[in-house]
Amino acid sequence: MFIQFSTQNHRSIKENAVISFAASKDKSLESYLLHPDEKKTLLPAIALYGANAAGKSNMLHALMTMKDMVIGEASKIAKGQKLPWEPFGDTRTPTSFETVFIYHGVRYAYGYSFDAKKIYTEYLYHWPNGREALIFSREGDKYEFRENVNEQITLSNRTPDNKLYLVSSNDWNLPQTENAYKWILEKLTFLMEQTPSASETVAQIVSGDEKKARILKELLLAYLGISDVTVKNISGKVPVITTTHRVIGEDGSVDHFQLLMDQESSGTQRFFARIGGWLQALKDGALLIVDEIEDSLHPLLTKRLIEMVQDSTINTNGAQLLFTTHDAMLLDLTFFRRDQIWFAEKDEKTCATELYSLATFSPRKGENIRKGYLQGRFGAIPFIGGDGLWQE
C-alpha cells in the first residue's frame, strides 16, 4: 500500500512537496480506511484540486517520472545519455523523489536525487519487525550495504553514474532490492489519456470470459446501453472495437444495433478506456493515478469510479486512488474525509506550487466546503478578475 510521495525541484514544484495517504485523527467515514497493520491507518483515495496551471498534475508527473526511471525507457538509457530532468525554472540543483510504501507487510522508503547527467544520491530502507534497517545507500560513487556486501560492491562498480542502483540490482536479480522494484512495477498504475484501443480494457476482453463479463457489468451499471463488446484485428496495430446496443420496441420486441467505438460518445470512450485498468488495479491492490478524473464523464460516473475504491466490499485488496480534478460536486464531507481533499496552489511571486490538505483548515462538521472552496476560503482557485469568486 502507498503511504506517501515527496518531490523537490520538479517542474513547478520548487520546495519539497509531500502528499500523504496516512489518515489523520478525523473520526468521520472510518469505514473507508485501510488497515495494513495494527498501527497504520491509510486513506483509500485522495482528490487533488487546483486552478489550471497550479501544478497539481506535476505531482502525478513526478511519480510517473520516478517509475519511468526504474522500469521504463529512462531506465534503459546508455552511459552518458541524459536523464529526464525537468527542474524548476533555471534551478541547477538536483531533483529529488521519495516514496514510502508497504509491500508484503513490510514498510519501505526508496528515494534518489538526480540531474540530467547523473544520480547524486539513492537509498532504500525497510522496517522488518518494525525497526528501521538500511538495504543500501549511495552518495556519488560511495555505496553502503548491509547484506551480500561483496557481490553488491562489484555490481555498484558496474553501475553508471546515470543509472539507478535499484535498476542494476534488478538486472542481476539481487534479492535484497527485489521487493522495492516489484512494488514500483506492479503497484503504480497510471491511467493517463488512454485511448480505448490501447487500453487494458481491450486486453481483458480478449483474455477471457470472466474479465469480459465484469467489464460488461460495469458498462451496464453505467447506463451506457452497451450489452456486448467485440474486439477484432487483435494482431494489428489498432484493434477494431465494436459495441452492441439493445433496443426494446413499443411492442416489447428486442432488437440490436452495433457501433464502432469511435462512433460512441467521448464519455463512453473514456469510461471504456479506464474501466479495465480500474478493475485490474482493484484486483491487484494497486495505486491508481489519474489526471482529471472527470474528463468527459458524467458526475455520477466519476463518483461511481471513486466509490469502487472507497467501498470495502468492492475494494477487498487495498487498492488506492490519487487523482486530480476540477469537479466541485465531489467536495462533500459525506463523501470524502477532510484529509482526503488536497489543494495545489501556485505562489503569485515565485510561481512555485504548494500542496496542502483541507484538514489544515479544520472545517466545521456539516460545513458546505464546496461553497467555501468556490468562494476562495481554501485557496487553489483561479483569479478571474474583479472579486472573481462564486456567489450563492
C-alpha positions, 0 to 999 in steps of 0.5 A: 500500500502507498503511504506517501510521495515527496518531490523537490525541484520538479517542474513547478514544484520548487520546495519539497512537496509531500502528499500523504495517504496516512489518515489523520485523527478525523473520526468521520467515514472510518469505514473507508480506511485501510488497515495494513497493520495494527498501527497504520491507518491509510486513506483509500483515495485522495482528490487533488484540486487546483486552478489550471496551471497550479501544478497539481498534475506535476505531482502525478508527473513526478511519480510517473517520472520516478517509475519511468526511471526504474522500469521504463525507457529512462531506465534503459538509457546508455552511459552518458545519455541524459536523464529526464530532468525537468527542474524548476525554472533555471534551478541547477540543483538536483531533483529529488523523489521519495516514496514510502510504501508497504509491500508484503507487510513490510514498510519501505522508503526508496528515494534518489536525487538526480540531474540530467547527467547523473544520480547524486544520491539513492537509498532504500530502507525497510522496517522488518519487525518494525525497526528501521534497517538500511538495504543500501545507500549511495552518495556519488560513487560511495555505496553502503550495504548491509547484506551480500556486501561483496557481490553488491560492491562489484555490481555498484562498480558496474553501475553508471553514474546515470543509472539507478542502483535499484535498476542494476540490482534488478538486472542481476536479480539481487534479492535484497532490492527485489521487493522495492522494484516489484512494488514500483512495477506492479503497484503504480498504475497510471491511467493517463489519456488512454485511448480505448484501443490501447487500453487494458480494457481491450486486453481483458476482453480478449483474455477471457470470459470472466474479465469480459463479463465484469467489464460488461457489468460495469458498462451496464451499471453505467447506463451506457446501453452497451450489452456486448463488446467485440474486439477484432484485428487483435494482431494489428496495430489498432484493434477494431472495437465494436459495441452492441446496443439493445433496443426494446420496441413499443411492442416489447420486441428486442432488437440490436444495433452495433457501433464502432467505438469511435462512433460512441460518445467521448464519455463512453470512450473514456469510461471504456478506456479506464474501466479495465485498468480500474478493475485490474488495479482493484484486483491487484491492490494497486495505486491508481493515478489519474489526471482529471478524473472527470474528463468527459464523464458524467458526475455520477460516473466519476463518483461511481469510479471513486466509490469502487475504491472507497467501498470495502466490499468492492475494494477487498485488496487495498487498492488506492486512488490519487487523482486530480480534478476540477469537479466541485460536486465531489467536495462533500464531507459525506463523501470524502474525509477532510484529509482526503481533499488536497489543494495545489496552489501556485505562489503569485511571486515565485510561481512555485506550487504548494500542496496542502490538505483541507484538514489544515483548515479544520472545517466545521462538521456539516460545513458546505466546503464546496461553497467555501472552496468556490468562494476562495476560503481554501485557496487553489482557485483561479483569479478571474478578475474583479472579486472573481469568486462564486456567489450563492 
